[in-house]
Amino acid sequence: MTNRNLHRSITAVFLGAALCGTACAQLFGSFGFGADVFSTRGLDSEKIPSQKCTGFWKTPSFKCEGVKVPAYFARVKGDNRQALVVISPGAGGLDKRHSEYAKYLAENGINAVVLDNWRARGMDRSGGDYEVARIKGGDAVNMAIDAIAAMAQLKNAEEWKDARFGFLGESMGGAAAINVTRPYIEAIVQDKMNLPAFSAVNFDASVGLYASCVDRSDIERFKKIPVLLVSGDKDDVTPPETCERQTKWMNERGGNVTFKVLKDANHDWDAPTPLRQTNYQNTSKCGNVRVGNKFILESNGKEYPGTPEGLNTMKVDCRTFGTLYGHRGNPKVGFDVWLQFLTDHLLSTSPTQAVK
């Protein structure tokens, strides 16, 4: 299917406007310089409409505006469109690992599309201050909005109408892998993108690598989407015990989560950068629960107002600086783990369980 037809299909169903991408051009190059950057070589480029949102859903603080997310497709050779995985980066933005994710999936029979959530919001990464980035719509909620918006639109395009859809995110994108199973994210996309009520906006599988598993609410529920959370046993930013606790929390509230720990793996275990000490922001002490109209920081029991300002204040108070991150000689650690999970749920002959 040509990109012109893709534009027509999405336009007719959703937005009354074209996707505003290139004419399926093959891009040759990369972002930045050096061997460790995201390579667009061999990938098709589009821009997919989404929303940049700030504030809290269903409160006066909640505001959204339209954005167009750069998207880079790695297609399986031939006409195999059985599965498509949406990929989101972490706070550091796109780098070599994300083009490697996409090409590895395509080589193994699963199409992939990498989203540049940051450039859609006028940044190339978080800039090291998550609270400032959040004000600009740079957080795991917006990554989940982009993922569901992209999936919902592509699913109604002729090329992908029969595909199963998966999600793969790392670090902040890993938190988005949790968020895509939170029903309110679907509600935001349905409302702000003016999608028809019959649109299916559920992923068939979701994978979060070294995810930030710190934000919870006492009233939340989760979709029964198969989720894999993978942590490194030496991760000092998103410690495995936080995602082990998150797994139990989600499964007790309707979720369908599997948790796995990789041995001798630090944060960003598959980054193109070898293991090193940095002064990056560390959120390992930021576990919290929203109860009623307040946030409770679990490390000390301190309470904060349940407002965007209260959330930012809490995040500033709980953050520390300094972490070990990077690979220990093999930047493809864990590829076999998440590929097997996605293959089982997206390429199996029996359909995945219906999501409610």
The 8 nearest C-alpha neighbors of each residue, nearest first, counted from 0:
[[1, 158, 4, 2, 5, 157, 3, 156],
 [2, 0, 3, 4, 5, 23, 22, 6],
 [1, 3, 5, 4, 23, 6, 22, 0],
 [4, 2, 6, 1, 5, 7, 22, 0],
 [5, 3, 7, 6, 1, 2, 8, 0],
 [6, 4, 2, 8, 3, 7, 156, 9],
 [5, 7, 3, 4, 17, 9, 8, 18],
 [8, 6, 4, 10, 5, 9, 11, 3],
 [9, 7, 5, 156, 11, 10, 6, 4],
 [8, 10, 12, 6, 11, 7, 13, 156],
 [9, 11, 15, 7, 14, 16, 13, 8],
 [12, 10, 8, 9, 13, 7, 15, 14],
 [11, 13, 9, 10, 8, 14, 155, 15],
 [14, 12, 10, 9, 11, 194, 15, 193],
 [13, 15, 10, 16, 12, 11, 9, 192],
 [14, 16, 10, 13, 11, 17, 12, 9],
 [17, 15, 14, 10, 18, 6, 19, 13],
 [18, 16, 6, 19, 10, 15, 7, 9],
 [17, 19, 6, 47, 20, 46, 48, 16],
 [20, 18, 17, 46, 21, 45, 47, 67],
 [21, 19, 45, 46, 18, 22, 44, 47],
 [20, 22, 23, 45, 24, 44, 19, 46],
 [21, 23, 24, 2, 20, 3, 45, 44],
 [24, 22, 21, 43, 2, 44, 25, 45],
 [25, 23, 22, 26, 21, 43, 44, 42],
 [24, 26, 43, 41, 42, 23, 27, 40],
 [25, 27, 40, 39, 24, 42, 28, 41],
 [28, 26, 40, 39, 25, 41, 29, 38],
 [27, 29, 39, 40, 38, 26, 30, 37],
 [28, 30, 38, 39, 37, 31, 36, 27],
 [31, 29, 37, 36, 32, 38, 28, 94],
 [32, 30, 29, 36, 33, 37, 28, 35],
 [31, 33, 30, 36, 34, 29, 35, 37],
 [32, 34, 35, 36, 31, 29, 30, 37],
 [33, 35, 36, 32, 95, 271, 37, 38],
 [36, 34, 95, 271, 33, 94, 37, 272],
 [37, 35, 94, 95, 34, 30, 38, 33],
 [36, 38, 94, 95, 29, 93, 30, 98],
 [39, 37, 29, 40, 98, 28, 36, 95],
 [38, 40, 42, 29, 28, 26, 27, 41],
 [41, 39, 27, 38, 42, 26, 28, 25],
 [40, 42, 25, 39, 26, 43, 27, 73],
 [41, 43, 72, 39, 73, 40, 71, 25],
 [44, 42, 72, 25, 71, 23, 24, 26],
 [43, 45, 71, 70, 23, 21, 72, 42],
 [46, 44, 20, 70, 21, 69, 47, 71],
 [45, 47, 69, 20, 68, 67, 70, 19],
 [46, 48, 68, 67, 18, 45, 149, 49],
 [49, 47, 67, 66, 68, 18, 46, 65],
 [48, 50, 66, 145, 148, 65, 67, 47],
 [51, 49, 65, 66, 64, 63, 52, 145],
 [52, 50, 63, 64, 136, 65, 66, 141],
 [53, 51, 63, 62, 136, 50, 141, 64],
 [54, 52, 62, 136, 61, 134, 63, 55],
 [53, 55, 61, 60, 307, 62, 56, 52],
 [54, 56, 61, 58, 60, 57, 307, 53],
 [55, 57, 61, 58, 54, 187, 60, 183],
 [58, 56, 55, 61, 59, 60, 54, 187],
 [57, 59, 60, 56, 61, 55, 54, 62],
 [60, 58, 61, 57, 55, 62, 54, 56],
 [61, 59, 54, 58, 55, 62, 53, 307],
 [62, 60, 54, 55, 56, 59, 53, 58],
 [61, 63, 53, 52, 60, 54, 64, 59],
 [64, 62, 52, 51, 50, 53, 65, 61],
 [65, 63, 51, 50, 66, 52, 62, 49],
 [64, 66, 50, 49, 51, 63, 48, 67],
 [67, 65, 49, 50, 48, 119, 51, 68],
 [68, 66, 48, 47, 46, 119, 49, 69],
 [67, 69, 119, 47, 46, 116, 70, 115],
 [70, 68, 46, 115, 114, 45, 67, 47],
 [69, 71, 114, 45, 113, 46, 44, 68],
 [72, 70, 44, 113, 112, 43, 42, 45],
 [73, 71, 112, 43, 42, 111, 74, 44],
 [74, 72, 111, 42, 101, 110, 105, 102],
 [75, 73, 110, 105, 72, 76, 111, 109],
 [74, 76, 105, 110, 108, 79, 77, 109],
 [77, 75, 74, 78, 79, 105, 106, 108],
 [78, 76, 79, 75, 74, 80, 108, 105],
 [77, 79, 80, 76, 75, 74, 81, 158],
 [80, 78, 81, 77, 75, 76, 108, 82],
 [81, 79, 82, 162, 78, 159, 110, 158],
 [80, 82, 162, 79, 163, 161, 346, 83],
 [81, 83, 163, 162, 109, 80, 164, 345],
 [82, 84, 110, 164, 111, 109, 165, 163],
 [83, 85, 165, 111, 166, 164, 110, 112],
 [84, 86, 166, 112, 111, 113, 165, 167],
 [87, 85, 113, 167, 168, 166, 112, 114],
 [86, 88, 168, 172, 114, 113, 167, 85],
 [89, 87, 172, 92, 169, 93, 168, 86],
 [88, 90, 171, 170, 172, 169, 91, 92],
 [89, 91, 125, 92, 124, 171, 88, 170],
 [92, 90, 124, 89, 125, 93, 88, 126],
 [93, 91, 124, 90, 88, 89, 123, 117],
 [92, 94, 37, 88, 97, 91, 115, 95],
 [95, 93, 37, 36, 96, 97, 35, 92],
 [94, 96, 37, 36, 35, 98, 97, 99],
 [95, 97, 99, 94, 98, 270, 100, 271],
 [98, 96, 100, 99, 95, 94, 101, 93],
 [97, 99, 101, 100, 95, 96, 37, 38],
 [98, 100, 96, 102, 97, 101, 103, 95],
 [101, 99, 97, 103, 98, 102, 96, 104],
 [102, 100, 98, 111, 104, 99, 103, 73],
 [101, 103, 105, 99, 104, 100, 106, 73],
 [104, 102, 106, 100, 105, 101, 99, 107],
 [103, 105, 109, 107, 101, 102, 106, 100],
 [106, 104, 75, 109, 110, 102, 108, 107],
 [107, 105, 103, 104, 108, 102, 75, 109],
 [108, 106, 104, 105, 109, 103, 75, 338],
 [107, 109, 105, 106, 75, 104, 110, 79],
 [110, 108, 105, 104, 82, 107, 83, 75],
 [111, 109, 83, 74, 105, 75, 73, 82],
 [112, 110, 84, 73, 101, 83, 72, 85],
 [111, 113, 72, 85, 71, 86, 70, 73],
 [114, 112, 86, 71, 70, 85, 87, 72],
 [115, 113, 70, 87, 116, 69, 86, 112],
 [114, 116, 69, 117, 118, 68, 70, 119],
 [117, 115, 119, 114, 118, 68, 142, 120],
 [116, 118, 122, 123, 120, 119, 115, 124],
 [119, 117, 122, 121, 120, 123, 115, 116],
 [118, 120, 68, 117, 116, 121, 67, 66],
 [121, 119, 118, 117, 122, 136, 135, 116],
 [120, 122, 118, 119, 117, 123, 135, 124],
 [123, 121, 118, 117, 124, 120, 125, 119],
 [122, 124, 117, 118, 92, 121, 125, 93],
 [125, 123, 92, 91, 126, 122, 117, 90],
 [124, 126, 90, 127, 132, 129, 128, 91],
 [127, 125, 124, 128, 132, 129, 91, 90],
 [126, 128, 125, 129, 280, 279, 90, 124],
 [129, 127, 130, 131, 126, 125, 132, 280],
 [130, 128, 132, 131, 133, 125, 127, 138],
 [129, 131, 133, 132, 128, 311, 134, 314],
 [132, 130, 134, 133, 129, 128, 135, 125],
 [131, 133, 137, 129, 135, 130, 134, 125],
 [134, 132, 137, 136, 130, 135, 138, 131],
 [133, 135, 131, 132, 136, 53, 130, 137],
 [136, 134, 132, 133, 137, 120, 131, 53],
 [137, 135, 133, 51, 134, 52, 53, 138],
 [136, 138, 133, 132, 135, 141, 117, 125],
 [137, 139, 133, 140, 141, 136, 142, 132],
 [138, 140, 175, 142, 141, 171, 174, 172],
 [141, 139, 143, 142, 138, 144, 175, 178],
 [142, 140, 144, 143, 139, 138, 145, 136],
 [141, 143, 139, 145, 144, 140, 175, 146],
 [142, 144, 175, 146, 140, 141, 179, 145],
 [143, 145, 141, 147, 142, 146, 148, 184],
 [146, 144, 148, 142, 143, 49, 147, 149],
 [147, 145, 143, 149, 144, 148, 150, 142],
 [146, 148, 150, 144, 149, 145, 151, 143],
 [147, 149, 145, 151, 146, 150, 49, 144],
 [150, 148, 146, 152, 147, 151, 145, 153],
 [149, 151, 147, 153, 152, 148, 154, 146],
 [152, 150, 200, 148, 154, 149, 153, 147],
 [153, 151, 149, 154, 155, 150, 9, 148],
 [152, 154, 156, 150, 155, 151, 149, 159],
 [155, 153, 160, 159, 151, 152, 156, 150],
 [154, 156, 153, 152, 160, 157, 9, 151],
 [157, 155, 153, 8, 154, 158, 5, 159],
 [156, 158, 160, 159, 155, 8, 5, 0],
 [157, 159, 156, 0, 160, 80, 5, 153],
 [160, 158, 162, 154, 161, 157, 156, 153],
 [159, 161, 154, 157, 155, 162, 156, 158],
 [162, 160, 159, 81, 163, 154, 80, 158],
 [163, 161, 81, 82, 159, 160, 80, 164],
 [162, 164, 82, 345, 203, 81, 83, 161],
 [165, 163, 83, 202, 203, 84, 82, 162],
 [164, 166, 84, 204, 205, 202, 203, 85],
 [165, 167, 205, 85, 84, 86, 206, 204],
 [168, 166, 206, 86, 205, 207, 85, 87],
 [169, 167, 172, 173, 87, 207, 86, 88],
 [168, 170, 173, 208, 172, 89, 88, 207],
 [171, 169, 210, 173, 89, 209, 172, 211],
 [172, 170, 89, 174, 173, 139, 90, 169],
 [171, 173, 168, 169, 175, 89, 87, 170],
 [174, 172, 207, 210, 169, 168, 170, 176],
 [173, 175, 210, 171, 211, 177, 176, 172],
 [174, 176, 178, 139, 172, 143, 177, 173],
 [177, 175, 173, 207, 174, 178, 179, 205],
 [178, 176, 175, 174, 179, 180, 173, 207],
 [177, 179, 175, 181, 180, 176, 143, 174],
 [178, 180, 143, 181, 177, 176, 175, 184],
 [181, 179, 222, 178, 221, 177, 182, 224],
 [180, 182, 221, 178, 179, 183, 184, 222],
 [183, 181, 185, 184, 180, 186, 221, 222],
 [182, 184, 186, 185, 181, 187, 56, 188],
 [185, 183, 187, 186, 182, 181, 144, 188],
 [184, 186, 188, 182, 183, 187, 189, 200],
 [187, 185, 183, 189, 184, 188, 190, 182],
 [188, 186, 184, 190, 185, 189, 191, 183],
 [189, 187, 185, 191, 190, 192, 186, 148],
 [190, 188, 194, 186, 187, 192, 193, 191],
 [191, 189, 187, 193, 188, 192, 186, 194],
 [190, 192, 188, 193, 187, 189, 50, 63],
 [191, 193, 188, 194, 189, 190, 49, 14],
 [194, 192, 190, 191, 189, 195, 13, 14],
 [193, 195, 189, 192, 13, 196, 198, 190],
 [196, 194, 197, 198, 193, 189, 13, 12],
 [195, 197, 198, 194, 189, 199, 193, 190],
 [196, 198, 195, 199, 194, 200, 189, 151],
 [199, 197, 196, 195, 200, 194, 151, 155],
 [200, 198, 201, 197, 151, 154, 196, 202],
 [199, 201, 151, 198, 147, 185, 202, 150],
 [202, 200, 199, 203, 354, 147, 224, 180],
 [201, 203, 164, 204, 165, 200, 224, 205],
 [202, 204, 164, 165, 163, 224, 201, 351],
 [205, 203, 165, 225, 202, 226, 224, 344],
 [204, 206, 166, 226, 165, 176, 167, 225],
 [207, 205, 227, 167, 226, 176, 228, 166],
 [206, 173, 208, 228, 176, 168, 210, 169],
 [207, 209, 169, 229, 173, 210, 170, 228],
 [210, 208, 230, 170, 229, 169, 237, 266],
 [211, 209, 173, 170, 174, 208, 207, 212],
 [210, 212, 174, 237, 213, 170, 171, 173],
 [213, 211, 242, 241, 210, 245, 214, 174],
 [212, 214, 286, 211, 287, 285, 215, 241],
 [215, 213, 287, 286, 212, 288, 216, 289],
 [216, 214, 288, 289, 287, 213, 217, 219],
 [217, 215, 289, 288, 219, 218, 290, 214],
 [216, 218, 290, 219, 289, 288, 215, 291],
 [219, 217, 216, 220, 290, 291, 289, 215],
 [220, 218, 216, 217, 221, 252, 215, 181],
 [219, 221, 252, 253, 181, 218, 222, 182],
 [222, 220, 254, 181, 253, 180, 252, 223],
 [223, 221, 180, 224, 254, 355, 253, 181],
 [222, 224, 254, 255, 354, 253, 221, 225],
 [223, 225, 222, 255, 204, 226, 354, 203],
 [226, 224, 204, 255, 256, 205, 223, 227],
 [227, 225, 256, 205, 206, 204, 224, 257],
 [226, 228, 206, 257, 256, 258, 207, 205],
 [227, 229, 207, 258, 206, 208, 257, 259],
 [228, 230, 259, 208, 260, 209, 258, 207],
 [231, 229, 209, 260, 239, 261, 208, 259],
 [232, 230, 264, 261, 234, 265, 233, 260],
 [231, 233, 262, 234, 264, 261, 260, 263],
 [232, 234, 265, 231, 264, 263, 235, 238],
 [235, 233, 265, 266, 238, 231, 236, 232],
 [234, 236, 238, 237, 233, 322, 283, 266],
 [237, 235, 283, 281, 234, 238, 282, 266],
 [236, 238, 211, 283, 234, 235, 209, 210],
 [239, 237, 234, 235, 240, 241, 236, 283],
 [240, 238, 230, 242, 241, 243, 232, 231],
 [239, 241, 243, 242, 238, 244, 237, 245],
 [242, 240, 244, 239, 243, 238, 212, 245],
 [243, 241, 245, 244, 212, 239, 240, 246],
 [244, 242, 240, 246, 245, 241, 239, 258],
 [243, 245, 241, 242, 247, 246, 240, 248],
 [246, 244, 242, 248, 243, 247, 249, 212],
 [247, 245, 243, 249, 244, 248, 256, 242],
 [246, 248, 250, 244, 245, 249, 251, 243],
 [249, 247, 245, 251, 246, 250, 244, 252],
 [250, 248, 254, 252, 246, 251, 247, 245],
 [251, 249, 254, 247, 252, 253, 248, 255],
 [250, 252, 248, 249, 253, 247, 254, 246],
 [253, 251, 220, 249, 250, 254, 221, 248],
 [252, 254, 221, 250, 251, 223, 220, 222],
 [255, 253, 250, 223, 249, 221, 222, 252],
 [254, 256, 225, 223, 250, 224, 226, 253],
 [257, 255, 226, 246, 227, 225, 254, 250],
 [256, 258, 227, 226, 228, 259, 255, 246],
 [257, 259, 228, 227, 229, 256, 243, 246],
 [258, 260, 229, 228, 230, 261, 257, 227],
 [259, 261, 230, 231, 229, 232, 262, 239],
 [262, 260, 231, 264, 232, 230, 263, 259],
 [261, 263, 264, 232, 231, 260, 233, 265],
 [264, 262, 232, 233, 261, 265, 231, 327],
 [265, 263, 231, 233, 262, 268, 232, 261],
 [266, 264, 234, 233, 268, 231, 324, 267],
 [265, 267, 234, 324, 268, 209, 325, 236],
 [268, 266, 325, 270, 269, 324, 265, 326],
 [267, 269, 326, 325, 265, 266, 264, 270],
 [270, 268, 330, 267, 326, 331, 332, 271],
 [269, 271, 267, 272, 325, 268, 326, 330],
 [270, 272, 35, 330, 96, 95, 269, 273],
 [271, 273, 325, 270, 326, 274, 35, 275],
 [274, 272, 326, 325, 327, 275, 271, 328],
 [275, 273, 325, 326, 324, 327, 272, 323],
 [276, 274, 323, 324, 273, 325, 277, 272],
 [275, 277, 323, 322, 324, 278, 321, 274],
 [278, 276, 321, 322, 279, 323, 275, 324],
 [277, 279, 321, 320, 322, 280, 276, 281],
 [280, 278, 321, 277, 320, 281, 322, 127],
 [279, 281, 320, 319, 321, 127, 278, 282],
 [280, 282, 319, 320, 236, 318, 283, 321],
 [283, 281, 318, 285, 284, 236, 319, 280],
 [282, 284, 236, 237, 285, 281, 238, 235],
 [285, 283, 282, 317, 286, 298, 318, 319],
 [286, 284, 317, 282, 283, 213, 287, 318],
 [287, 285, 213, 297, 284, 214, 296, 298],
 [288, 286, 296, 297, 295, 214, 213, 285],
 [289, 287, 215, 216, 295, 294, 290, 214],
 [288, 290, 294, 216, 293, 217, 295, 215],
 [291, 289, 293, 217, 292, 288, 294, 216],
 [290, 292, 293, 289, 305, 217, 294, 218],
 [293, 291, 305, 290, 304, 294, 289, 306],
 [292, 294, 305, 304, 303, 290, 289, 291],
 [293, 295, 289, 303, 302, 305, 288, 290],
 [294, 296, 302, 288, 287, 301, 300, 297],
 [297, 295, 287, 300, 301, 298, 299, 286],
 [296, 298, 300, 287, 299, 286, 295, 288],
 [297, 299, 296, 300, 284, 286, 285, 301],
 [298, 300, 301, 297, 296, 295, 302, 317],
 [301, 299, 297, 296, 295, 298, 302, 287],
 [300, 302, 296, 299, 295, 303, 297, 298],
 [301, 303, 295, 294, 300, 293, 296, 304],
 [302, 304, 294, 309, 293, 305, 295, 313],
 [305, 303, 293, 309, 306, 294, 292, 302],
 [306, 304, 293, 292, 294, 309, 303, 310],
 [305, 307, 309, 308, 304, 310, 55, 293],
 [308, 306, 310, 309, 54, 311, 55, 305],
 [309, 307, 311, 306, 310, 312, 304, 305],
 [310, 308, 304, 306, 312, 303, 307, 311],
 [311, 309, 307, 313, 308, 312, 306, 314],
 [310, 312, 314, 308, 313, 309, 130, 315],
 [313, 311, 309, 315, 314, 310, 308, 316],
 [312, 314, 316, 310, 311, 315, 317, 309],
 [315, 313, 311, 317, 316, 312, 318, 310],
 [316, 314, 312, 313, 318, 317, 311, 130],
 [315, 317, 313, 314, 318, 312, 319, 285],
 [318, 316, 285, 314, 315, 284, 313, 319],
 [319, 317, 282, 315, 281, 316, 314, 285],
 [320, 318, 281, 280, 282, 317, 321, 284],
 [321, 319, 280, 281, 278, 279, 318, 322],
 [320, 322, 278, 279, 277, 281, 280, 319],
 [323, 321, 277, 276, 324, 235, 278, 279],
 [322, 324, 276, 275, 277, 274, 265, 266],
 [323, 325, 266, 274, 267, 265, 275, 322],
 [326, 324, 274, 273, 267, 268, 272, 270],
 [325, 327, 268, 273, 274, 330, 269, 328],
 [328, 326, 274, 329, 273, 325, 268, 330],
 [327, 329, 326, 330, 273, 274, 325, 331],
 [328, 330, 331, 327, 332, 326, 269, 268],
 [331, 329, 269, 326, 332, 270, 271, 328],
 [332, 330, 329, 269, 334, 333, 268, 96],
 [331, 333, 330, 334, 329, 269, 268, 335],
 [332, 334, 336, 335, 331, 337, 261, 269],
 [333, 335, 336, 331, 337, 332, 338, 100],
 [336, 334, 338, 333, 337, 339, 332, 331],
 [337, 335, 333, 334, 339, 338, 340, 332],
 [336, 338, 340, 339, 334, 335, 341, 333],
 [337, 339, 335, 341, 340, 336, 342, 334],
 [338, 340, 342, 337, 336, 341, 343, 335],
 [339, 341, 337, 343, 338, 342, 344, 336],
 [340, 342, 338, 344, 343, 339, 345, 337],
 [343, 341, 339, 346, 345, 340, 344, 338],
 [344, 342, 340, 347, 341, 345, 346, 339],
 [345, 343, 341, 342, 347, 346, 351, 204],
 [344, 346, 342, 163, 341, 82, 347, 343],
 [347, 345, 342, 343, 344, 348, 82, 81],
 [348, 346, 343, 349, 345, 344, 342, 350],
 [347, 349, 350, 346, 345, 343, 351, 344],
 [348, 350, 347, 351, 346, 344, 352, 345],
 [351, 349, 348, 352, 347, 344, 345, 353],
 [352, 350, 344, 353, 349, 203, 345, 347],
 [351, 353, 354, 350, 224, 203, 223, 225],
 [354, 352, 351, 355, 223, 224, 350, 203],
 [355, 353, 223, 224, 352, 222, 201, 203],
 [354, 222, 353, 223, 224, 201, 221, 352]]
